[in-house]
Amino acid sequence: MDALEDDNELICWIAADFLAQIGPEARVAMLALQRAQRRPFKSGLIRKGVVLAIERINGQTKVDETD
């Protein structure tokens, strides 16, 4: 979960994407994801990745299993 706080936004995005793929079992990371969601990212795509991870962990969206 430290990766969600990394200065390198790409590292944060990769961590969020990985947690999203885990799905509801990654609920332990929810607080870190919520903190990451409030970060002032240079790229809006990083924030969208974090939001998507939160949604997938909450079961609001499904992971595409063809990836």
C-alpha positions in Angstrom: 0.0 0.0 0.0 3.0 2.3 0.3 3.1 2.3 -3.5 -0.2 4.3 -3.5 1.8 7.1 -1.8 4.8 7.0 -4.1 5.9 10.3 -5.6 6.0 8.5 -9.0 2.3 8.7 -10.2 2.9 5.7 -12.4 3.8 3.5 -9.4 0.6 4.7 -7.7 -1.5 3.8 -10.8 0.1 0.4 -11.1 -0.7 -0.3 -7.4 -4.3 0.8 -7.8 -4.7 -1.3 -11.0 -3.3 -4.4 -9.2 -5.7 -3.9 -6.2 -8.6 -3.4 -8.6 -7.7 -6.8 -10.2 -7.8 -8.4 -6.7 -11.3 -7.0 -6.2 -13.2 -7.2 -2.9 -10.4 -9.2 -1.2 -8.3 -6.0 -1.3 -10.6 -4.1 1.0 -7.7 -3.8 3.5 -6.3 -1.2 1.1 -9.4 0.9 1.0 -8.2 3.6 3.3 -4.9 4.0 1.3 -6.9 4.2 -1.9 -9.2 6.9 -0.4 -6.1 8.9 0.6 -4.7 8.4 -2.9 -7.9 9.7 -4.4 -7.3 13.1 -2.6 -3.8 13.5 -4.0 -3.1 16.3 -6.5 -2.1 14.1 -9.4 -0.7 15.8 -12.5 -2.6 13.3 -14.7 -6.3 12.9 -14.2 -5.9 9.4 -15.5 -4.2 8.4 -12.3 -7.1 9.6 -10.2 -9.5 7.7 -12.5 -7.5 4.5 -12.0 -7.7 5.0 -8.2 -11.5 5.6 -8.4 -11.9 2.6 -10.6 -10.0 0.5 -8.1 -12.3 1.7 -5.3 -15.3 0.8 -7.3 -14.1 -2.7 -8.2 -13.1 -3.4 -4.6 -16.6 -2.3 -3.5 -18.1 -4.6 -6.2 -19.6 -1.7 -8.2 -17.8 -2.7 -11.4 -16.4 -6.0 -12.6 -12.9 -6.7 -13.7 -12.6 -7.6 -17.4 -11.3 -11.2 -17.2 -10.1 -11.1 -20.8 -7.2 -8.8 -19.9 
